[in-house]
């Protein structure tokens, strides 16, 4: 059995307003849930399927800030890039909180 006790998983969390904005800006709109409620149900299910011994951190996404990052770096606003952004930004925030 694998040990996930040192693993931190950052999960994108969208408020209903941010989810609505994401639907307007995403390049892969057809792959997204139509409502925040549908998205939230999937969010909870995904969290339940993760290993119990890993640390899960919700990362509140500012969609405008994320989209600006994508435009600045000539990236599409798609799932893979959103996941990478959340992981990178989550790690930065985590390291700022951490004391060495």
C-alpha positions in Angstrom: 0.0 0.0 0.0 1.3 3.4 -1.0 2.0 6.1 1.6 0.4 9.4 0.6 0.9 11.2 3.9 3.3 13.7 2.4 1.2 14.4 -0.7 -0.7 17.7 -0.9 -3.4 17.9 -3.6 -4.7 21.3 -4.5 -8.3 21.2 -5.8 -9.8 24.2 -7.6 -12.7 25.6 -5.8 -15.0 28.0 -7.6 -17.8 30.1 -6.0 -21.0 30.2 -8.0 -20.0 33.6 -9.4 -16.5 32.4 -10.4 -18.0 29.3 -12.0 -20.3 31.4 -14.1 -17.3 33.5 -15.2 -15.3 30.4 -16.0 -18.1 29.2 -18.3 -17.8 32.5 -20.3 -14.0 32.4 -20.5 -13.1 28.7 -20.8 -11.9 27.4 -24.2 -13.2 24.0 -23.4 -16.7 25.2 -22.3 -18.3 22.1 -23.7 -16.5 19.9 -21.1 -17.7 21.9 -18.1 -20.7 21.4 -15.9 -23.5 23.8 -16.9 -24.3 24.7 -13.3 -22.3 25.4 -10.1 -24.4 22.8 -8.3 -23.4 20.1 -10.8 -19.8 21.2 -10.6 -19.9 21.1 -6.7 -21.4 17.6 -6.6 -18.5 16.4 -8.8 -16.0 18.3 -6.6 -17.2 16.5 -3.5 -17.2 13.1 -5.3 -13.6 13.7 -6.5 -12.5 14.6 -3.0 -14.1 11.4 -1.6 -12.1 9.3 -4.1 -8.7 10.6 -3.1 -6.5 8.6 -0.7 -7.4 9.3 2.9 -3.9 9.9 4.0 -3.1 12.7 1.6 -3.6 16.4 2.4 -6.3 18.0 0.3 -6.4 21.8 0.1 -9.2 23.7 -1.6 -7.7 26.5 -3.7 -10.2 29.3 -4.3 -9.8 30.4 -7.9 -10.0 34.0 -9.1 -11.0 33.2 -12.7 -10.1 36.7 -14.0 -6.6 36.4 -12.5 -6.2 32.9 -13.8 -7.4 33.9 -17.3 -5.1 36.9 -17.4 -2.2 34.5 -16.6 -3.2 32.3 -19.5 -3.4 35.2 -21.9 -0.1 36.6 -20.8 1.6 33.2 -21.4 -0.3 32.4 -24.6 -2.1 29.4 -23.0 -5.6 28.2 -23.6 -8.0 28.2 -20.7 -8.5 24.4 -20.7 -8.7 21.8 -17.9 -5.0 20.7 -18.1 -3.8 24.3 -17.8 -6.3 25.1 -15.1 -5.1 22.1 -13.1 -1.4 23.2 -13.6 -2.3 26.8 -12.5 -4.0 25.6 -9.4 -1.2 23.3 -8.4 1.5 26.0 -9.0 -0.5 28.7 -7.2 -1.4 26.4 -4.4 2.2 25.5 -3.8 3.3 29.1 -3.8 0.6 30.0 -1.2 1.6 26.9 0.8 5.3 27.9 0.8 4.4 31.4 1.9 2.6 30.1 4.9 5.4 27.6 5.7 8.2 28.6 8.1 11.6 27.2 7.3 
